[in-house]
Amino acid sequence: MRNLISILITVFTICLPCNAQDQKPVISILGMIHLHNPGADEVNMDMGNIHSDKRQAELKELIDLIAKFKPTKIAIESSLGETLWSQIYYTKYLNGVLEKEISEDDKWRMSSETVQIAYPLAKQMGHDKLYPIDAHTEFDTAPVIAYAKQNNQEIQLAEFKKLIGSMQNDMKSISKGSVLDIIKFANSNDFDKNYNQTFYLKHLVSFGKEGNYIGTDVVSKWYDRNLKIFTNLNRIVEPTDRVLVIYGAGHKDILVDLIKDRADWEYYAVNKLLHHKK
């Protein structure tokens, strides 16, 4: 009997590190149309008053669905190393004093997805902070457009402007739907294919001739930013984590590819939750 117990203890002890090594963190990305519409993107959506009773009820519906992922950490689109929104203001939110004590200069971000989605979700999950992982790079298409006009690329420019016009029309149309409808749209395969991939990998790379890569240079800066965001994400992920990344939908396609390429990570598609039927 003693020999049997010794064997079982030995086997159990050997297997413990094996299980730890096999543990994979689970990462999911919620692509966002910015709720506070800062006008920083190439195409922006006006969702109206996000603080209205109707929009607040819709936000709660979204948060209740996302909560089913049970994240252990929530990463946000805020500059790496900042503590104002990831800790200081979040603590004030937990204490119920954020609206009274927030700086006048910061009040415009009360409508952001950080405050409207990440804060209540993190509170529901019992988190004491959020994780800022953003990296900033210059993204300017104005020189690309100027080059196209000066170098006989009017056809490419017309197609590019047609795409942007189509995106703007779609944004205006979908903005009339519920918050859940809008977020489903931002996280759909059609959004990735028709907007993200087409915008960067078809149209922007078409600008430039011979040894000039003016369009490609802009795309490379976008990839550079997303690679740095991915690196910042990598720095906070631990084997037992379930990390929810709440980010602008324009980043999602690239970040998902990077996450899927990590053999030691598991990607969880947020659409499983967004389309969950009650």
Backbone as a ProteinNet text record, in pm:
[ID]
protein_1_A
[PRIMARY]
MRNLISILITVFTICLPCNAQDQKPVISILGMIHLHNPGADEVNMDMGNIHSDKRQAELKELIDLIAKFKPTKIAIESSLGETLWSQIYYTKYLNGVLEKEISEDDKWRMSSETVQIAYPLAKQMGHDKLYPIDAHTEFDTAPVIAYAKQNNQEIQLAEFKKLIGSMQNDMKSISKGSVLDIIKFANSNDFDKNYNQTFYLKHLVSFGKEGNYIGTDVVSKWYDRNLKIFTNLNRIVEPTDRVLVIYGAGHKDILVDLIKDRADWEYYAVNKLLHHKK
[TERTIARY]
83.4	0	86.6	192.3	279.6	347.3	385.7	447.9	352.2	224.8	123.1	104.6	96.7	79	199.1	320.5	441.9	442.3	395.9	390.4	291.4	172.7	70.4	118.3	185.5	237.9	342.4	429.2	533.5	474.1	373.3	307.3	239.3	169.8	98.3	196.1	308.8	410	471.3	494.1	552	455.4	326.5	226.2	195	216.9	184	254.8	386.8	453.2	411.6	374.2	327.7	200.7	106.8	-19.3	3.8	96.8	125.9	182.5	268.8	327	223.2	123.7	20.1	-85.2	-87.7	-186.8	-166.2	-273.1	-265.7	-354.2	-303.1	-390	-490.7	-607.2	-712.8	-730.9	-724.3	-732.1	-851.8	-929.7	-1041.2	-1034.1	-1080.9	-1078.7	-1220.4	-1261.5	-1387.6	-1355.4	-1379.6	-1356.1	-1462.2	-1418.9	-1511.7	-1523.2	-1644.6	-1665.2	-1661.3	-1570.3	-1550.7	-1681.2	-1721.1	-1848.4	-1847.4	-1729.4	-1720.8	-1687	-1675.6	-1657.9	-1557.1	-1430.6	-1331.7	-1287.5	-1329.2	-1291.1	-1147.6	-1087.1	-945.9	-925.4	-1032.3	-1020.7	-1049	-1012.6	-1036.8	-1187.1	-1264	-1410	-1465.5	-1558.7	-1610.1	-1761.7	-1813.7	-1957.8	-2010.3	-2123.7	-2190.5	-2305.4	-2292.1	-2393.4	-2495.8	-2489.4	-2583.9	-2544.5	-2640.5	-2615.3	-2601.5	-2476.7	-2451.1	-2499.7	-2533.5	-2579.3	-2732.6	-2801.4	-2947.4	-2989.3	-3109.8	-3159.7	-3157.4	-3191.4	-3195.4	-3056.2	-2957.9	-2822.1	-2761.8	-2792.6	-2739.6	-2794.3	-2921.4	-2980.4	-2915.8	-2886.6	-2821.6	-2678.2	-2608.9	-2473.3	-2473.9	-2572.2	-2582.4	-2603.9	-2684.8	-2707.5	-2576.2	-2495	-2365.6	-2272.3	-2264.9	-2174.5	-2212.2	-2341.9	-2386.7	-2343.8	-2341.4	-2297.3	-2146.6	-2072.1	-1926.2	-1878.2	-1952.5	-1913.7	-1905.5	-1974.5	-1972.9	-1833.4	-1747.8	-1609.6	-1528.5	-1573.2	-1509.1	-1360.4	-1331.2	-1190.3	-1124.4	-997.4	-918.9	-846.9	-831.2	-771.6	-843.2	-851.7	-910.7	-807.6	-768.5	-671.7	-746.8	-700.6	-772.5	-682.3	-746.8	-676	-637.5	-540.7	-487.7	-336.6	-265.6	-120.3	-51.4	44.1	120.7	180.4	160.5	218.5	129.8	20.5	-65.5	-142.4	-168.3	-242.4	-371.4	-388.5	-505.6	-635.9	-648.1	-771.9	-772.8	-655.6	-649.6	-658.2	-624.8	-627.1	-694.9	-646.2	-694.5	-843.6	-882.9	-1024.2	-1109.9	-1051.6	-1127.2	-1157.5	-1062.3	-1085.3	-1193.7	-1193.1	-1297.9	-1434	-1434	-1558	-1609.6	-1519.7	-1558.9	-1616.8	-1562.5	-1607.9	-1727.9	-1774.5	-1893.8	-1873.4	-1748.7	-1722.5	-1659.2	-1653.2	-1584.7	-1645.6	-1776.7	-1841.1	-1815.7	-1803.5	-1780.2	-1634.6	-1542.5	-1400.7	-1318.1	-1377.1	-1301.2	-1266.4	-1148.4	-1104.7	-1194.3	-1215	-1296	-1240.1	-1108	-1042.3	-1065	-1101.4	-1117.6	-1263.5	-1355.7	-1496.7	-1546.9	-1485.5	-1529.3	-1511.5	-1419	-1395.5	-1489	-1579.6	-1681.9	-1770.4	-1772.8	-1854.7	-1778.2	-1651.7	-1567.9	-1601.3	-1556.9	-1578.7	-1502.7	-1395.3	-1323	-1414	-1484.8	-1573.7	-1706.2	-1760	-1893.7	-1899	-1788.7	-1787.4	-1682.2	-1556.6	-1448.9	-1468	-1507.3	-1524.1	-1632.3	-1755.6	-1858.4	-1828.9	-1765.1	-1730.9	-1623.3	-1520.1	-1412.7	-1468.1	-1559.5	-1621.9	-1698.2	-1773.2	-1850.5	-1759.1	-1639.1	-1543	-1458.1	-1470.9	-1393.8	-1250.2	-1219.7	-1083.4	-1050.6	-924.2	-883.9	-815.2	-791.3	-731.8	-753.1	-722.4	-723.9	-581.6	-560.9	-426.1	-414.9	-350	-330	-219.6	-244.9	-145.3	-121.6	-167.6	-159.4	-18.9	11.3	135.8	96.9	152.4	112	215	165.4	249	170.7	242.4	178.1	105.4	-19.6	-95	-160.8	-103.3	-148.6	-160	-282.9	-304.2	-299	-288.5	-287.3	-171.3	-49.5	59.8	36.3	-32.2	-62.8	-157.6	-258.8	-355.5	-288.5	-202.1	-129.5	-40.9	26.3	112.3	29.8	-86	-171	-213.3	-244.8	-287.7	-173.1	-52.3	64.1	129.5	92.3	162.1	68.4	-38.7	-128.4	-183.1	-225.4	-290.7	-435	-500.4	-637.9	-733.9	-708.8	-798.1	-791.5	-670.5	-654.1	-715.5	-697.5	-750.9	-903.2	-963.3	-1109.7	-1165.1	-1098.4	-1142.9	-1129.5	-1021.4	-997.6	-1106	-1136.8	-1240	-1378.3	-1399.6	-1526.8	-1543.1	-1434.7	-1438.5	-1470	-1402.6	-1425.9	-1569.9	-1622.3	-1761	-1857.6	-1829.2	-1912.7	-1908.5	-1789.3	-1773.6	-1852.7	-1846.7	-1918.7	-2069.9	-2118.4	-2262	-2304.6	-2221.5	-2252.2	-2253.8	-2156.6	-2148.8	-2273.9	-2317.1	-2435.2	-2559.3	-2568.2	-2684.2	-2686.2	-2572.4	-2567.3	-2578	-2544.5	-2549.5	-2692	-2789.9	-2929.8	-2973.5	-2891.8	-2925	-2888.2	-2908.7	-2874.5	-2723.3	-2674.1	-2531.8	-2484.6	-2564.3	-2526.1	-2517.4	-2611.3	-2606.9	-2479.6	-2444.3	-2326.1	-2198.9	-2189.8	-2070.1	-2061.5	-2176.4	-2175	-2117.7	-2159.9	-2110.3	-1959.2	-1909.2	-1766.1	-1681.5	-1742.4	-1668.8	-1699.4	-1765.1	-1803.6	-1688.4	-1694.7	-1596.9	-1606.8	-1728.8	-1747.9	-1675.7	-1677.5	-1607.8	-1458.5	-1403.5	-1260.1	-1224	-1307	-1276.3	-1298.9	-1413.5	-1451.8	-1390.3	-1353.1	-1296.6	-1147.2	-1112.4	-971.7	-880.9	-909.3	-820.5	-820	-936.5	-946.1	-880.5	-902.6	-848.5	-696	-632.5	-486.3	-419.5	-470	-397.5	-436.2	-540.6	-576.4	-552.3	-613.7	-609.7	-483.4	-449.6	-334.1	-204	-185.2	-60	-52.1	-162.4	-161.3	-101.2	-80.7	-24.9	128.2	188.7	333.7	372.7	485	532.3	681.3	721.9	861.6	922.5	1019.9	1085.7	1016.7	898.9	825.2	718.5	717.2	623.2	541.8	492.4	428.2	305.2	225.6	109	149.4	246.2	295.9	359.4	426.6	488.8	384.5	268.2	160.4	109	91.9	45.2	146.2	274.7	377.8	375.5	343.8	332.6	213.8	107.2	-10.3	23.1	94	137.6	235.3	323.3	418.7	346.1	244.2	168.1	102.8	42.3	-27.3	69	187.3	288.5	332.8	342.7	381.1	267.9	142.7	28.5	32.2	59.7	69.7	181.7	294.5	406.1	365.4	292.6	246.1	146.9	64.4	-27.3	51.8	153.9	238	297.3	326.8	391.3	298.1	167.8	75.5	12.2	31.3	-36.8	39.8	-33.1	21.1	-55.5	2.7	-56.2	-200.9	-240.8	-376.8	-476.5	-433.6	-517.6	-626.1	-732.5	-833.2	-839.9	-779.4	-765.2	-863.3	-940.6	-1028.8	-964.7	-942.2	-885.2	-998.5	-1020.2	-1125.2	-1057	-1073.4	-994.2	-1073.1	-1028	-1088.5	-1090.9	-1202.9	-1221.9	-1119.6	-1059.6	-959.1	-833.7	-811.7	-694.5	-720.8	-845.6	-882.1	-827.4	-837.6	-799	-652.1	-563.6	-421.1	-391.8	-450.8	-424.2	-470.7	-584.4	-633.1	-535.3	-483.1	-385	-262.1	-215.5	-96.7	-123.4	-240.8	-276.8	-288.1	-351.9	-367.6	-232.9	-135.7	-4.2	80.1	31.9	102	58.1	146.4	111.7	79.4	131.4	109.3	-6.2	-83.9	-203.9	-325.8	-440.6	-567.4	-652.1	-701.9	-787.8	-934.2	-1010.5	-1153.6	-1228.6	-1306.7	-1380.8	-1497	-1496.7	-1598.4	-1738.1	-1744.7	-1874.9	-1956	-1887.2	-1958	-2049.7	-2008.2	-2086.5	-2186.8	-2142.8	-2229.3	-2353.7	-2341.8	-2455.9	-2522.6	-2488.8	-2548.2	-2695.8	-2778	-2922	-2960	-3035.9	-3078.5	-3183.2
-121	0	125.6	123.9	240	264.4	154.4	168.5	230.2	190.5	244.6	393.4	432.6	574.6	654.9	600.5	669.3	689.8	586.1	596.1	703.5	706.8	805.5	947.6	966.4	1097.9	1141.6	1048.5	1079	1118.6	1042.9	1072.2	1207.8	1236.4	1362.6	1480.1	1460.7	1565.7	1593.3	1487.5	1503.1	1574.9	1549	1603.8	1750.9	1795.9	1934.9	2035.1	2029.1	2123.3	2104.3	1981.9	1956.9	2035.7	2030.8	2102.8	2252.4	2301.5	2444.5	2488.2	2402.5	2436.8	2432.6	2345	2331.9	2441.8	2515.1	2620.5	2731.9	2770.7	2878.5	2994.7	3117.1	3232	3245.8	3295.8	3314.1	3463.6	3504.2	3645.8	3669.4	3772	3810	3959.9	4001.3	4144	4192	4298.6	4364.6	4488	4479.3	4593.2	4699.4	4824.9	4932.1	5039.1	5090.1	5218.8	5318.1	5413.9	5499.8	5569.5	5546.4	5599.3	5751.1	5808	5953.1	6026.2	5952	6010.2	6124.4	6096.1	6203.9	6259.3	6194.6	6242.9	6210.5	6115.6	6082.9	5979.4	5910.8	5805.8	5861.1	5782.8	5824.1	5837.4	5746.8	5751.6	5739.9	5829	5832.5	5817.5	5770.6	5751.5	5837.8	5900.8	5976.4	5892	5844.9	5758.6	5836	5968.5	6047.2	6052.5	6077.8	6091.4	5953.7	5914.8	5783	5775.2	5891.3	5894.5	5888.4	5882.4	5873.2	5740.7	5735.8	5613.1	5496.2	5525.8	5421.6	5364	5450.2	5403.6	5335	5383.9	5321.9	5180	5161.6	5027.4	4934.6	4989.5	4910.2	4873.5	4966.5	4939.4	4828.5	4830.8	4726.6	4589.5	4586.9	4461.8	4407.7	4496.4	4456.7	4407.8	4481.9	4446.2	4311.2	4285.8	4156.9	4040.1	4061.8	3956.7	3937.1	4046	4039.3	3980.2	4004.7	3954.7	3802.1	3736.9	3590.3	3536.7	3620.7	3581.1	3566.1	3635.8	3632.5	3669.2	3790.4	3830.7	3848.4	3810.7	3836.7	3970.7	4019	4149.3	4214.5	4347.7	4422.6	4523.4	4511.9	4603.2	4709.9	4834.4	4946.3	5027.7	5104.4	5189.7	5320.5	5310.9	5425.5	5410.8	5522.9	5521.2	5434.2	5356.4	5269.4	5349.3	5299.1	5362	5464.7	5506.7	5605.9	5539.7	5617.3	5566	5644	5756.8	5841.4	5767.4	5706.3	5638.3	5491.9	5431.9	5289.8	5263.9	5364	5341.7	5455.6	5580.1	5691.2	5716.7	5741.6	5768.5	5643.5	5528.1	5404.3	5385.1	5416.3	5406.6	5503.8	5624.4	5721.7	5668.9	5600.9	5539	5434.1	5350.1	5246.5	5308.7	5424.9	5493	5584.3	5589.7	5668.2	5818	5863.9	6007.8	6058.9	5976.5	6016	6142	6147.1	6262	6391.4	6383.7	6503.3	6547.3	6452.4	6484.5	6483.4	6446.3	6443.4	6585.1	6602.8	6732.5	6779.4	6910	6966.9	6929.4	6926.2	6894.5	6749.7	6665.2	6522.5	6478.6	6568.9	6529.1	6475	6517.3	6469.1	6318.5	6261.9	6117.9	6036.6	6103.8	6031.5	5949.7	5988.4	5917.1	5804.5	5786.5	5688.3	5545.8	5451	5309.5	5267	5341.4	5310.2	5328.2	5441.4	5470	5395.7	5389.4	5334.9	5182.5	5119.7	4973.2	4909.1	4953.5	4890.3	4907.1	5026.8	5050.5	4961.7	4964.9	4880.6	4731	4689.3	4548.3	4508.7	4593.1	4564.8	4561.8	4651.5	4652.3	4523.1	4480.9	4356.5	4235.9	4240.9	4130.6	4139.1	4250	4266.1	4308.2	4374.7	4417.7	4548.1	4564.4	4687.4	4786.7	4748.7	4839.4	4785.7	4870	4829.2	4838.3	4789.2	4780.1	4859	4975.2	5053.9	4992	4970.6	4904.7	4978.3	5102.3	5170.5	5221.3	5231.1	5290.2	5382.2	5500.1	5598.3	5609.3	5614.4	5642.9	5737	5809.3	5902.6	5825.4	5867.2	5805	5918	5952.3	6068.9	6032	6036.1	6003.1	6126	6246.9	6369.1	6370.2	6333.8	6330.8	6227.2	6120.6	6016.8	6073.3	6143	6202.6	6308.6	6388.9	6491.6	6427.1	6319.9	6248.5	6196.5	6138.5	6081.5	6187.8	6306.9	6417.1	6464.6	6458.8	6511	6407.6	6280.7	6175	6085.8	6142.8	6073.7	5942.3	5946.4	5829.9	5866.1	5939.2	5982.2	5864.4	5759.2	5642.4	5576.6	5553.4	5494.5	5584.8	5717	5812.7	5811.6	5803.1	5799.7	5674.2	5560.8	5435.9	5442.7	5506.2	5522.2	5610.6	5721.1	5811.7	5746.7	5662.6	5590	5496	5428.1	5339.3	5417.6	5531.1	5611.9	5661.5	5702.8	5747.6	5636.5	5515.5	5399.7	5369.3	5379.5	5356.2	5458.3	5583.6	5689.7	5667.6	5626	5598.6	5481.5	5377.4	5261.1	5298.8	5380.4	5425	5504.6	5592.9	5674.7	5588.4	5485.9	5396.9	5310.7	5250	5158.1	5231.2	5361.9	5438.6	5450.7	5423.7	5431.4	5307.3	5201.2	5077.9	5083.7	4973	4964.8	4955.3	4976	4962.8	4822.4	4721.1	4583.8	4564	4619.8	4609.7	4673.7	4789.7	4863.1	4783.4	4726	4651.4	4518.4	4456.9	4337.6	4371.9	4484.7	4531.6	4552.8	4616.4	4646.8	4522.5	4412.8	4289.2	4180.5	4217.9	4119.4	4091.2	3976	3941.9	4037.4	4084.4	4178.3	4309.4	4354.2	4477.8	4461.5	4350	4325.6	4318.1	4248.1	4226.4	4352.6	4416.5	4528.7	4660.9	4673.2	4798.7	4784.6	4710.4	4702.5	4653.3	4534.4	4474.2	4552.7	4594.5	4668.7	4805.5	4871.8	5006.3	5006.7	4912.4	4911	4831.2	4710.2	4615.6	4619.4	4693.9	4711.2	4855.4	4949.4	5087.8	5163.8	5168	5248.1	5200	5069.2	5019	5044.6	5087	5113	5249.3	5334	5467.1	5463.1	5522.3	5521.9	5449.7	5489.1	5428.6	5396.2	5290	5249.6	5242.4	5328.4	5321.3	5401.3	5456.5	5534.8	5446.1	5440.2	5355.7	5438.9	5553	5646.6	5586.2	5508.8	5444.1	5331.1	5252.7	5140.7	5189.9	5305	5360.9	5392.7	5442	5470.6	5340.2	5238.5	5108.2	5048.4	5063.2	5006.1	5072	5201.5	5270.4	5216.6	5181.9	5124.2	4986.3	4906.8	4775.1	4791.5	4889.1	4914.8	4946.6	5030.5	5063.6	4939.2	4858.9	4739.7	4634.8	4624.5	4533.6	4578.7	4710.9	4762.6	4741	4756.4	4727	4579.8	4494.4	4350.8	4321.3	4389.9	4373.2	4414.7	4526.1	4571.4	4472.5	4413.2	4308.9	4189.3	4150.8	4037.8	4056.3	4180.1	4209.5	4195.5	4191.6	4179.4	4041	3958.2	3828.2	3723.2	3653.8	3542.4	3415.1	3297.8	3171.7	3147.7	3194.9	3166.6	3277.1	3376.9	3492.7	3465.4	3541.7	3559	3709.6	3756.6	3900.4	3947.7	4049.4	4113.2	4244.7	4259.5	4381.4	4463.5	4584.4	4672.7	4781.3	4775.4	4860.3	4902.8	5012	5056.5	4944.1	4930.2	4816.7	4813.1	4926.6	4930.3	4851.3	4828	4752.5	4601.8	4564.4	4427.1	4323.4	4347.1	4246.8	4207.6	4305.9	4278.5	4212	4263.8	4208.5	4063.2	4032.3	3894.1	3801.4	3844.2	3762	3736.1	3838.3	3823.9	3728.8	3742.8	3655.9	3510.4	3488.3	3351.8	3288.7	3371.1	3319.4	3282.7	3317.8	3276.9	3135.7	3039.9	2899.2	2874	2960.2	2939.7	3023.8	3086.1	3160.4	3098.5	3122.5	3078.9	3202.5	3211.9	3324.6	3286.3	3376.2	3354.5	3460.3	3418.4	3511.5	3573.7	3704.9	3775.1	3758	3724.4	3704.2	3592.8	3498.9	3392.3	3450.4	3563.5	3628.4	3726.8	3804	3907.2	3849	3730.2	3666.7	3559.2	3561.6	3463.3	3494	3394.2	3411.9	3379.4	3469.4	3448.9	3338.8
0	0	0	87.3	93.2	-41.5	-108.8	-240.4	-341.6	-335.6	-426.9	-403.3	-274.7	-241.3	-290	-272	-316.5	-467.1	-539.8	-686.4	-729.8	-664.9	-700	-672.6	-558	-523.2	-625.6	-665.9	-763.8	-898.4	-944.7	-1072.2	-1067.4	-956	-940	-940.5	-872.2	-863.7	-1000.1	-1076.5	-1210.1	-1302.9	-1291	-1382.7	-1355.8	-1230.8	-1197.9	-1288.8	-1305.4	-1396.2	-1540.9	-1577.9	-1715.7	-1742.8	-1646	-1661.9	-1667.5	-1585.1	-1584.2	-1718.5	-1778	-1906.7	-2017.6	-2002.9	-2104.7	-2095.1	-1986.4	-1965	-2067	-2133	-2230.5	-2187.2	-2195.4	-2169.5	-2283	-2252	-2351.8	-2375.5	-2501.8	-2536.8	-2629.2	-2599.1	-2686	-2712.4	-2828.2	-2864.3	-2896.4	-2829.2	-2860.3	-2943.2	-3074.4	-3162.6	-3140.7	-3126.6	-3092	-3200.7	-3218.4	-3281.9	-3165.6	-3168.4	-3051.4	-3009.9	-2886.4	-2837.4	-2827.1	-2797.6	-2779.4	-2909.1	-3019.9	-3152.3	-3153.3	-3121.5	-3113.7	-3248.7	-3358.9	-3491.3	-3528.3	-3455.9	-3478.4	-3587.7	-3627.3	-3728.2	-3867.5	-3969.2	-4107.6	-4132.8	-4072	-4080.6	-3939.4	-3902.2	-3765.5	-3764.5	-3651.8	-3635.7	-3521.4	-3544.4	-3439	-3386.5	-3261.9	-3202.6	-3121	-3127.6	-3050.6	-2903.4	-2818.2	-2674.5	-2610.2	-2581	-2523.4	-2378.5	-2319.8	-2180.7	-2168.7	-2282.1	-2278	-2215.6	-2162.1	-2099.3	-2198	-2323.1	-2426.2	-2450.3	-2472	-2498.8	-2375.9	-2256	-2135	-2117.1	-2149.5	-2141.5	-2244.3	-2363.1	-2467.4	-2427.7	-2362.7	-2315.7	-2211.1	-2123.3	-2020.3	-2084.5	-2190.4	-2262.1	-2318.3	-2376.6	-2432	-2321.8	-2213.2	-2103.1	-2043.5	-2029.7	-1975	-2063.4	-2193.2	-2285.2	-2275.8	-2276.3	-2271.4	-2139.5	-2032.9	-1900.2	-1897.5	-1990.1	-1994.6	-2030.8	-2085.1	-2112.8	-1983.7	-1880.1	-1747.2	-1754	-1801.8	-1812.3	-1675.9	-1667.4	-1546.5	-1558.3	-1683.4	-1708.7	-1826.3	-1822.1	-1932.8	-1982	-2109.5	-2170.2	-2248.8	-2238.1	-2299.4	-2391.8	-2479.8	-2575.3	-2507.6	-2421.6	-2349.6	-2345.1	-2344.1	-2358.7	-2254.6	-2300.3	-2212.3	-2096.6	-1977.1	-1859.8	-1792	-1858.1	-1793.2	-1678.9	-1575.2	-1459.7	-1435.2	-1505.4	-1480.3	-1505.8	-1626.6	-1663.3	-1621.6	-1615.3	-1582.4	-1432.7	-1349.8	-1205.7	-1128	-1143.1	-1059.8	-1081.1	-1207.5	-1234.9	-1214.2	-1243	-1221.5	-1072.3	-986.2	-842.1	-798.4	-855.5	-825.2	-871.7	-987	-1037.6	-939.4	-890.6	-794	-666.7	-630.4	-508.4	-532.4	-657.1	-688.7	-691.2	-712.4	-709.2	-838.8	-943	-1066.4	-1127.2	-1141.7	-1206.1	-1129.1	-998	-916.5	-919.7	-929	-911.5	-1038.8	-1151.5	-1276.1	-1319.7	-1378.7	-1427.5	-1542.2	-1550.9	-1658.7	-1795.6	-1804.3	-1931.3	-1974.4	-1878.9	-1908.1	-1922.9	-1898.3	-1895.7	-2029.4	-2137.9	-2269.1	-2283.7	-2205.4	-2214.6	-2125.9	-2059.4	-1983.4	-2076.5	-2203.6	-2302.3	-2370.6	-2337.5	-2405.8	-2364.7	-2444.8	-2412.3	-2287.5	-2253.6	-2129.9	-2009.1	-2005.2	-1891.8	-1904.4	-2025.3	-2045	-2052.8	-2089.7	-2102.1	-2011.1	-2024.4	-1947.7	-1797.2	-1752.7	-1608.9	-1546.4	-1598.9	-1536.2	-1547.6	-1657.1	-1672.2	-1571.6	-1557.7	-1462	-1319.5	-1288.9	-1155.9	-1132.1	-1233.2	-1223.5	-1202	-1261.8	-1250.4	-1123.7	-1050.2	-927.6	-949.5	-1061.1	-1090.9	-1017.7	-980.5	-912.1	-1005.1	-1131.1	-1228.8	-1369.2	-1468.3	-1607.6	-1662.3	-1784.2	-1839.6	-1970.6	-1967.9	-2090.5	-2175.8	-2304.4	-2389.6	-2521.2	-2531.8	-2660.6	-2690.4	-2819.4	-2869	-2983.7	-2986	-3086.8	-3198.4	-3320.7	-3437.2	-3527.5	-3611.3	-3703.1	-3812.9	-3841.2	-3950.4	-4028.6	-4142.3	-4218	-4365.4	-4416.1	-4557.2	-4648.6	-4590.7	-4672.1	-4773	-4733.2	-4832.5	-4942.5	-4910.4	-5008.7	-5114.4	-5068.7	-5161.3	-5248.5	-5186.9	-5262.6	-5369.3	-5334.4	-5429.5	-5546.8	-5516.5	-5621.7	-5722.2	-5672.3	-5760.3	-5849	-5795.6	-5868.2	-5959.6	-5943.8	-6017.4	-6098.2	-6145.6	-6238.2	-6181.6	-6054.8	-5994	-5954.1	-6045.7	-6018.5	-6008.2	-6086.8	-6082.5	-5945.1	-5894.7	-5761.4	-5654.6	-5672.1	-5575.5	-5576.2	-5693.8	-5704.2	-5636.6	-5655.3	-5592.5	-5440	-5393.7	-5251.1	-5188.5	-5255	-5204.9	-5209.5	-5308.8	-5318.3	-5199.8	-5162.4	-5046.2	-4919.2	-4899.7	-4779.8	-4776.5	-4892.7	-4899.5	-4863.3	-4911.5	-4879.9	-4730.9	-4672.1	-4529.4	-4448.3	-4490.6	-4419.7	-4426.3	-4543.5	-4558.7	-4470.5	-4467.1	-4383.9	-4235.8	-4196	-4056.6	-4018.3	-4107.2	-4080.8	-4067.1	-4152.9	-4149.7	-4024.2	-3991.5	-3878.2	-3745.8	-3742.6	-3617.8	-3564	-3650.1	-3607.8	-3530.4	-3535.5	-3465.6	-3318.7	-3249.6	-3107.5	-3091.6	-2968.6	-2941.3	-2979.2	-2945.4	-2977.5	-3127.9	-3204	-3349.9	-3405.3	-3350.5	-3396.1	-3366.7	-3247.4	-3209.3	-3285	-3313.7	-3398.9	-3536.1	-3589.8	-3719.3	-3715.4	-3608.5	-3596.2	-3576.7	-3532	-3507.7	-3610.6	-3717.7	-3819.4	-3916.1	-3980	-4083.2	-4201.6	-4230.3	-4341	-4313.1	-4186.9	-4150.3	-4175	-4131.1	-4150.4	-4298.5	-4373.5	-4515.8	-4597.8	-4579.8	-4665.5	-4623	-4497.5	-4448.5	-4419.6	-4314.8	-4274.2	-4386.1	-4437.7	-4536.6	-4667.6	-4712.6	-4838.2	-4827.3	-4715.1	-4693.5	-4700.1	-4629	-4619.4	-4730.6	-4753.8	-4837.5	-4985.1	-5016.5	-5157.4	-5201.6	-5129.2	-5176.6	-5137.3	-5010	-4969.6	-5034.7	-5045.8	-5104.6	-5255.5	-5315	-5459.4	-5492.7	-5392.1	-5415.8	-5412.3	-5515.3	-5528.9	-5656.8	-5711.7	-5836.1	-5825.6	-5896.5	-5903.8	-5762.9	-5732.1	-5602	-5493.5	-5524.4	-5425	-5360.8	-5228	-5154.3	-5054.7	-5100.2	-5008.6	-4940.1	-5013.9	-4953.6	-4861.1	-4905.2	-4825.3	-4695.6	-4701.8	-4581.7	-4474.7	-4517.5	-4422	-4360.6	-4445.5	-4397.2	-4300	-4331	-4244	-4106	-4101.1	-3972.3	-3892.7	-3964.6	-3897.8	-3840.7	-3919.5	-3870.1	-3754.1	-3763.5	-3656.1	-3525.5	-3533.6	-3413.1	-3354.8	-3439.7	-3390.1	-3335.5	-3394.1	-3339.8	-3200.9	-3181.9	-3050.2	-2949	-2993.6	-2906.8	-2866.1	-2963.5	-2936.2	-2836.6	-2853.2	-2759.2	-2618.5	-2607.5	-2476.3	-2416.2	-2501.1	-2455.6	-2404.1	-2478.6	-2440.4	-2300.2	-2265	-2136.7	-2016.4	-2040.6	-1926.8	-1917	-2019.9	-2024.5	-1944.2	-1858.1	-1781	-1817.2	-1793.6	-1841.4	-1799.1	-1682.6	-1634.3	-1669.8	-1747	-1776	-1879.5	-1866	-1969.8	-1992.1	-2101	-2123.9	-2230.2	-2194.9	-2291.7	-2333.8	-2464.1	-2520	-2580	-2529.3	-2581	-2662.7	-2795.5	-2884.7	-3007	-3070.3	-3194.5	-3296.9	-3366.4	-3457.2	-3570.2	-3603.2	-3708.3	-3673.9	-3545.1	-3500.5	-3496.9	-3489.1	-3454.8	-3552.3	-3679.7	-3779.9	-3765.3	-3751.1	-3737.1	-3603.7	-3495.5	-3362.8	-3352.1	-3412.6	-3409.4	-3480.2	-3595.8	-3668.1	-3581.3	-3511.8	-3427.2	-3310.3	-3250.9	-3138	-3182.7	-3297.4	-3348.5	-3382.8	-3418.6	-3454.6	-3332.6	-3214.1	-3092.8	-3055.9	-3074.2	-3048.5	-2902.1	-2813.9	-2670.8	-2616.2	-2705.8	-2666.2	-2733.9	-2674.5	-2733.8	-2762.2	-2884.7	-2921.5	-2904.2	-2844.2	-2825.8	-2906.6	-3003.6	-3089.2	-3013.6	-3004.8	-2927.3	-2987.5	-3117.3	-3181.4	-3118	-3050.7	-2980	-2872.3	-2816.2	-2711.4	-2769.7	-2870.3	-2926.8	-2992.3	-3045.2	-3112.9	-3026.7	-2899	-2805.7	-2786.5	-2801.7	-2784.2	-2640.9	-2581.6	-2443.5	-2435.1
[MASK]
++++++++++++++++++++++++++++++++++++++++++++++++++++++++++++++++++++++++++++++++++++++++++++++++++++++++++++++++++++++++++++++++++++++++++++++++++++++++++++++++++++++++++++++++++++++++++++++++++++++++++++++++++++++++++++++++++++++++++++++++++++++++++++++++++++++++++++++++++++++

